Amino acid sequence: MAMPAPDATIIARKPQIVAALLAALPADTVISDPEETRAYECDALTAYRCPPLAVVLPRTTDEVATAMRICHDMKVPVIPRGAGTSLAGGALPTADSVVIGTMRLREFLEIDTANRFIRVQTGVTNLSVSAELEPEGFFYAPDPSSQLACTIAGNIGMNSGGAHCLKYGVTTNNLLGVRMVLATGEIVELGGPHPGGTDLDLLGLICGSEGQLAIVTEATLRILPRPEGARPMLIGFDDAEVAGECVARIIRSGLIPVAIEYMDDVCLRAVESFAKAGYPDCTAVLIVEVEGSEAEIADQIERIHAIASELNPVEFRSSRNEAESLAIWKGRKAAFGAMGRLGDYLCLDGTVPVSKLPYTLRRIGEMSKEYGLEVANVFHAGDGNMHPLILFDANRPGDLERAEAFGAEILKLCVDVGGCLTGEHGVGIEKRDLMTSQYAPDDMAIQMEIKDVFDPGWLLNPAKVFPLAASEPYRARAAQR
């Protein structure tokens, strides 16, 4: 993945830049030692790394604004960073950039169960939000697989989803308001806990903008009462396409489960060895969870059982108690960690119409043979958000490049069948050069014009999302301002 050459004049000014930051911010918020900045040289796309010029870890919105203002005035690129769990290189620095991280913004500011919202600083982790709400009988719906570590800032940046987004939606459906800092250091508030007017949906613009427009420091999130009950089912099949067809039939029936998750045999073998969840030995497993009263749950399970039975599953298992529910989910929650035991893998993120799942799974299997690389499929099947994991050997010359080429073909396939390049991981640098597969030049030009309004200096994540050739005129113009 090519990145623009770092600006040598900025690197030469490092002492002055660091001095300006230290003069305006607490000393323990600024990291400039080259060895210490290596901790921020990459995110979870670890194949690409570069230590930044410096790192700033503010504790307040005002400190973020101060750091942004200094970088803006000194024309230094800024890389926003949450917990660094991005799988698309969204937090990859350049040698002439300052990373501004949100991980010290950890305060819970307000809980209002009557009006169903919580206000937090965006460095809190996704999982901790629901933990904070648990005594109140409420929860926060989006639940990415990395929820133990990922922060609300990153969730907003990438519009993250998770297993339960089928019923409750992704981050944008659960975000009510933000407090954010523009590239100039100006603090802006959008939205809030109460319904607003008919102005432009700028909040929707910010959610999923991948650090291109601002750094979000506070968020007001929609919260929901915990359901009366929930119960998962495990359905095993001896054919991947048939499992995909089962998902399509459940959705076509009008049922809206809380979640429909998919794991194939490659993933199942790794998961069983690692988590010993008791999954059947088969080609594909679906985890389908429903919720409601006991009567509602029983009715939904009966209807899903009838749909699955028409496709001859090798096993249909409905949870009978909390222990069995935890066992069904145990392997899925551990899937990405378990896959790491098999070696290096490239985790993709494309979305397809649910009706195209069977065809897409078949084509991925065919392409796996063509490229000579094994692929595991584990994903949010209910909304077609696929996460193929391409296995490769990072120590074998050419393997990474072959895996990336294979991944590019999978993502193009997603677009060809009517889907899109990303569901929740973002574009970052991983899919940057594939944007032309989904967007015409005029479409991308509109997006870059919007960035130009928010960030005229193109200092925020300037080499991400847009192909470098497309963004070069904008970056060059910004450099002259």
C-alpha positions in Angstrom: 0.0 0.0 0.0 1.7 3.2 -1.2 1.7 6.2 1.1 2.7 9.8 0.1 6.4 10.6 0.9 6.6 12.3 4.2 7.3 16.0 4.2 11.0 16.4 5.2 10.5 20.0 6.2 7.9 18.9 8.8 10.2 16.2 10.1 13.1 18.7 10.4 10.8 20.9 12.5 10.1 18.1 15.1 11.8 19.9 18.0 9.7 23.0 17.4 6.5 21.1 17.0 7.1 19.0 20.2 8.1 22.1 22.1 4.9 23.9 21.1 2.8 20.9 22.2 4.7 20.6 25.5 4.3 24.4 26.2 0.5 24.1 25.8 -0.3 20.7 27.2 0.5 18.6 30.3 3.9 17.0 29.8 2.5 13.4 30.3 0.2 13.9 27.3 3.0 14.3 24.7 5.2 11.4 23.5 8.1 12.1 21.2 10.7 9.5 22.0 11.2 7.4 18.9 11.1 4.2 20.8 7.9 5.1 22.6 6.1 6.2 19.4 6.6 2.7 18.0 3.7 1.6 20.1 1.5 3.7 17.7 3.2 2.8 14.4 0.2 0.7 13.2 -3.3 -0.5 14.0 -4.6 -4.1 13.7 -3.6 -4.1 10.0 -0.1 -4.9 11.2 1.4 -5.6 7.8 2.0 -1.8 7.4 3.7 0.3 10.0 5.4 3.7 10.4 6.3 5.5 13.7 4.7 9.0 13.9 6.5 12.2 14.6 4.9 12.4 18.0 1.8 11.2 19.9 -0.7 13.3 22.0 -3.0 11.6 24.5 -5.3 14.3 25.8 -7.8 13.9 28.7 -10.3 16.6 27.8 -11.9 18.1 24.7 -10.1 21.3 25.4 -6.7 19.5 25.3 -7.7 17.8 22.0 -8.6 21.3 20.6 -5.3 22.7 21.8 -3.3 19.9 20.1 -5.3 20.3 16.9 -4.9 24.0 16.8 -1.1 23.7 17.1 -0.9 21.1 14.4 -3.1 23.2 12.2 -1.1 26.3 12.7 2.2 24.4 12.0 0.6 22.5 9.1 1.3 19.1 10.6 -0.9 16.1 9.5 -3.0 14.6 12.3 -3.9 10.9 12.6 -6.9 10.3 14.9 -6.7 7.1 16.9 -9.0 5.2 19.1 -7.8 1.9 20.5 -5.9 0.9 17.4 -8.2 -2.1 16.6 -8.9 -0.9 13.0 -8.4 -3.7 10.5 -8.2 -1.4 7.5 -5.2 0.8 8.4 -7.4 3.7 9.4 -4.9 4.7 12.2 -1.7 4.1 10.2 0.6 7.1 10.8 3.1 8.8 8.5 6.6 9.9 9.6 5.6 13.5 9.4 2.3 13.2 11.4 1.1 13.6 15.0 -1.2 10.9 16.3 -3.9 12.3 18.6 -5.4 9.4 20.6 -8.7 9.4 22.5 -8.0 6.5 24.8 -7.6 8.8 27.9 -11.1 10.3 27.4 -12.7 7.7 29.7 -15.4 9.5 31.7 -19.1 8.6 31.8 -20.8 12.0 31.8 -24.5 11.4 32.1 -27.1 8.5 32.2 -30.7 9.3 31.6 -32.8 6.2 31.4 -36.1 8.2 31.3 -35.0 9.7 28.0 -32.9 6.6 27.0 -29.5 8.1 26.5 -26.0 8.0 27.9 -23.3 10.6 27.3 -19.7 9.5 27.4 -16.2 10.6 26.5 -15.3 8.6 23.4 -12.2 6.8 24.9 -14.5 4.5 26.8 -14.7 1.0 25.4 -17.8 -0.3 23.7 -18.3 -3.1 26.3 -17.9 -0.8 29.2 -20.9 1.3 28.1 -23.3 -1.7 28.6 -21.4 -2.6 31.8 -22.1 0.9 33.1 -25.8 0.6 32.2 -26.3 -2.9 33.5 -27.4 -1.9 37.1 -30.1 0.3 35.4 -31.4 -2.6 33.3 -30.3 -1.0 30.0 -27.7 -1.7 27.3 -26.0 -0.2 24.3 -26.8 -2.2 21.2 -23.8 -2.1 18.8 -21.4 -4.9 19.8 -18.4 -5.4 17.5 -16.3 -8.5 18.0 -13.5 -6.3 19.4 -15.9 -4.6 21.9 -13.7 -5.5 24.9 -11.0 -3.2 23.4 -12.5 -0.9 20.8 -13.6 2.6 21.8 -16.7 4.6 21.0 -14.5 7.1 19.0 -13.4 4.3 16.7 -17.0 2.9 16.5 -18.2 6.3 15.3 -15.3 6.7 12.9 -16.0 3.4 11.2 -19.8 3.1 11.9 -19.2 -0.2 13.6 -21.9 -2.8 13.9 -21.7 -6.3 15.5 -23.6 -9.4 15.9 -26.8 -7.7 17.1 -27.0 -5.0 14.5 -29.5 -7.0 12.5 -32.3 -5.9 14.8 -30.8 -2.8 16.5 -28.8 -1.3 13.7 -25.2 -0.1 13.5 -23.6 2.9 15.3 -25.3 5.5 13.1 -28.7 4.2 14.2 -27.7 4.5 17.9 -25.8 7.8 17.8 -27.8 10.9 19.0 -25.1 13.6 19.3 -21.4 14.4 19.3 -19.0 16.9 20.6 -16.1 17.1 18.2 -13.0 19.1 17.3 -12.4 20.3 13.8 -8.9 20.5 12.2 -8.7 24.2 13.2 -9.2 23.4 16.8 -12.8 24.7 16.8 -15.1 22.7 19.1 -18.5 21.9 17.6 -21.6 20.1 18.9 -24.0 18.2 16.7 -27.3 16.6 17.6 -28.2 15.7 21.2 -30.6 13.5 23.2 -33.8 15.1 22.0 -35.2 15.1 18.4 -33.9 18.1 16.4 -35.2 20.1 13.5 -34.9 19.5 9.8 -31.4 20.8 9.2 -28.7 18.9 7.2 -27.9 15.5 8.8 -24.3 16.4 9.7 -24.3 13.8 12.4 -24.9 11.1 9.8 -22.0 12.6 7.8 -19.6 12.4 10.8 -20.5 8.8 11.7 -18.4 6.6 9.4 -16.1 9.5 8.2 -13.0 7.6 9.3 -11.2 10.6 11.0 -11.4 12.6 7.8 -13.5 15.5 9.2 -13.0 15.9 12.9 -12.1 14.1 16.2 -15.2 13.2 18.2 -14.5 13.6 21.9 -17.9 13.1 23.5 -20.9 11.1 22.3 -24.6 10.8 23.2 -25.7 7.3 22.6 -29.2 5.7 22.4 -29.7 3.1 25.1 -32.4 0.4 25.3 -34.0 -1.6 28.1 -32.7 -5.1 28.4 -35.1 -7.6 26.7 -37.3 -9.8 28.8 -35.4 -12.8 27.5 -33.2 -14.0 24.7 -32.2 -17.5 23.3 -29.8 -18.5 20.7 -30.0 -21.5 18.3 -27.2 -23.4 16.6 -27.9 -24.8 13.2 -25.4 -27.0 11.4 -25.2 -27.7 7.6 -23.1 -29.9 5.4 -23.1 -27.3 2.6 -22.0 -23.7 2.8 -24.5 -22.6 0.1 -27.4 -24.2 1.9 -26.5 -22.4 5.1 -26.5 -19.2 3.1 -29.9 -20.1 1.7 -31.2 -20.7 5.2 -30.2 -17.2 6.2 -32.0 -15.8 3.1 -35.2 -17.7 3.9 -35.3 -16.6 7.5 -35.0 -12.9 6.3 -37.6 -13.4 3.6 -40.0 -14.9 6.1 -40.3 -11.5 7.8 -38.7 -12.7 11.0 -36.1 -10.3 12.5 -33.9 -12.2 14.9 -31.5 -10.3 17.1 -28.6 -11.9 15.3 -27.7 -14.4 12.6 -24.0 -15.4 12.6 -22.1 -17.7 10.2 -19.0 -19.8 10.7 -17.6 -22.2 8.1 -15.6 -25.5 8.7 -12.2 -23.8 8.6 -13.2 -21.5 11.3 -15.1 -24.2 13.2 -12.0 -26.4 13.5 -10.0 -23.5 14.9 -12.7 -22.5 17.3 -13.3 -26.0 18.6 -9.6 -26.5 19.2 -9.3 -23.1 21.0 -12.7 -22.6 22.8 -14.1 -26.1 23.0 -17.6 -24.8 22.5 -19.1 -28.1 21.5 -19.9 -27.2 17.9 -20.9 -30.0 15.5 -18.4 -31.3 12.9 -20.0 -29.9 9.7 -19.4 -27.5 6.9 -21.2 -24.4 8.3 -22.9 -23.3 11.4 -25.4 -20.6 12.0 -26.1 -19.0 15.3 -29.5 -17.4 15.4 -30.7 -15.5 18.4 -34.2 -14.3 19.1 -35.6 -12.4 22.0 -38.9 -11.3 23.7 -41.3 -13.0 26.1 -41.2 -16.8 26.6 -44.2 -17.1 24.2 -42.5 -14.9 21.6 -39.3 -16.8 21.8 -41.0 -20.1 21.5 -42.9 -19.0 18.5 -39.8 -17.6 16.7 -37.8 -20.8 17.4 -40.6 -22.9 16.1 -40.8 -20.9 12.8 -37.0 -20.9 12.4 -36.9 -24.6 13.0 -39.5 -25.2 10.3 -37.5 -23.1 7.8 -34.2 -24.9 8.7 -35.8 -28.3 8.5 -36.7 -27.9 4.9 -32.9 -27.7 4.2 -31.9 -30.8 6.1 -29.6 -29.5 8.8 -27.2 -31.9 10.4 -28.1 -30.4 13.8 -30.6 -28.0 15.2 -29.9 -27.0 18.8 -31.9 -24.5 20.9 -30.5 -23.2 24.1 -32.4 -24.4 27.2 -30.6 -22.3 29.8 -28.0 -19.6 30.4 -25.1 -22.0 30.4 -26.1 -23.4 27.0 -26.5 -19.9 25.6 -23.0 -18.9 26.7 -21.6 -22.1 25.1 -23.3 -21.4 21.8 -21.9 -17.9 21.7 -18.5 -18.8 23.2 -17.0 -20.0 20.0 -18.3 -17.1 17.9 -16.9 -14.5 20.3 -13.5 -16.3 20.2 -13.4 -16.8 16.4 -10.9 -14.1 15.5 -8.5 -15.0 18.3 -8.8 -18.7 17.5 -8.0 -18.1 13.8 -4.8 -16.5 14.8 -3.5 -19.9 16.0 -3.6 -21.1 12.4 -1.1 -18.4 11.3 -1.3 -15.1 9.6 -4.6 -14.0 8.1 -6.1 -11.0 6.3 -9.5 -10.1 7.7 -11.8 -8.5 5.0 -15.1 -6.7 5.4 -17.5 -6.5 2.5 -21.3 -6.5 2.4 -23.7 -8.3 0.0 -27.4 -8.6 -0.3 -28.6 -11.5 1.8 -30.1 -13.1 -1.2 -26.6 -13.2 -2.8 -25.0 -15.0 0.1 -25.1 -18.5 -1.5 -23.6 -17.4 -4.7 -21.0 -15.2 -3.0 -19.9 -18.1 -0.7 -19.6 -20.4 -3.7 -17.4 -17.9 -5.6 -15.2 -17.3 -2.6 -14.6 -21.1 -2.5 -13.8 -21.2 -6.2 -11.4 -18.2 -5.9 -9.7 -19.9 -2.9 -8.7 -22.7 -5.1 -7.6 -20.3 -7.9 -5.3 -18.4 -5.6 -4.1 -21.4 -3.6 -4.9 -19.8 -0.3 -7.4 -21.1 2.3 -10.1 -18.8 3.4 -12.4 -19.0 6.5 -15.8 -17.3 6.5 -17.1 -15.9 9.7 -19.5 -13.0 9.5 -22.8 -11.3 10.4 -25.0 -13.2 8.0 -28.3 -11.4 8.9 -27.2 -8.2 7.2 -24.8 -9.7 4.7 -21.7 -8.2 6.4 -19.0 -10.7 5.4 -15.6 -11.2 7.1 -13.6 -13.6 5.0 -10.3 -14.5 6.6 -7.6 -15.3 4.1 -4.8 -17.4 5.5 -1.2 -16.8 4.4 2.4 -17.0 5.5 3.9 -13.6 6.2 7.4 -15.1 6.1 6.9 -16.5 2.6 7.8 -14.0 -0.1 4.8 -13.0 -2.2 2.2 -14.5 0.1 1.0 -11.2 1.5 0.7 -9.7 -2.0 -1.2 -12.8 -3.2 -3.6 -12.6 -0.2 -4.2 -8.9 -0.9 -4.9 -9.6 -4.6 -7.3 -12.4 -3.5 -9.0 -10.0 -1.0 -9.4 -7.3 -3.7 -11.2 -9.8 -5.9 -13.6 -10.8 -3.0 -14.4 -7.1 -2.3 -15.0 -6.4 -6.0 -17.3 -9.5 -6.0 -19.3 -7.9 -3.1 -19.8 -4.7 -5.2 -20.6 -6.7 -8.4 -23.5 -8.6 -6.6 -25.0 -5.3 -5.4 -23.1 -4.9 -2.1 -20.4 -2.5 -1.0 -16.7 -2.5 0.0 -17.2 -2.2 3.7 -19.8 -2.9 6.4 -18.0 -1.7 9.5 -14.2 -1.9 9.2 -14.0 1.2 7.0 -11.9 1.9 3.9 -8.7 3.2 5.5 -5.7 2.2 3.3 -6.8 -1.4 2.8 -9.6 -0.6 0.4 -8.6 2.9 -0.7 -7.5 1.8 -4.2 -10.7 -0.2 -4.6 -13.0 2.8 -4.2 -13.1 3.2 -8.0 -14.9 -0.2 -8.1 -17.8 1.3 -6.2 -17.8 5.0 -7.0 -17.6 6.9 -10.2 -15.1 9.8 -10.3 -17.9 12.4 -9.8 -19.1 10.5 -6.7 -15.7 10.6 -5.1 -15.2 14.2 -6.1 -18.3 15.1 -4.1 -17.0 13.3 -1.1 -13.6 15.0 -1.4 -15.3 18.4 -1.7 -17.0 17.7 1.6 -13.7 16.9 3.2 -12.4 20.2 1.7 -15.1 22.1 3.6 -14.3 20.5 7.0 -10.6 20.2 6.5 -9.3 22.7 3.9 -5.7 21.9 4.8 -6.2 18.2 4.3 -4.4 17.6 7.6 -6.8 14.9 9.1 -5.9 11.4 7.9 -5.0 12.8 4.5 -3.8 9.6 2.7 -6.8 7.4 3.7 -10.1 6.5 2.0 -9.6 8.1 -1.4 -7.2 6.7 -4.0 -4.0 8.8 -3.9 -4.3 9.8 -7.6 -7.8 11.1 -7.0 -6.9 13.0 -3.8 -3.6 14.4 -5.0 -5.0 17.6 -6.6 -6.9 18.4 -3.3 -3.8 17.6 -1.2 -1.6 19.7 -3.5 -4.0 22.6 -3.4 -4.2 22.4 0.4 -0.4 22.6 0.7 -0.5 25.9 -1.1 -3.0 27.5 1.3 
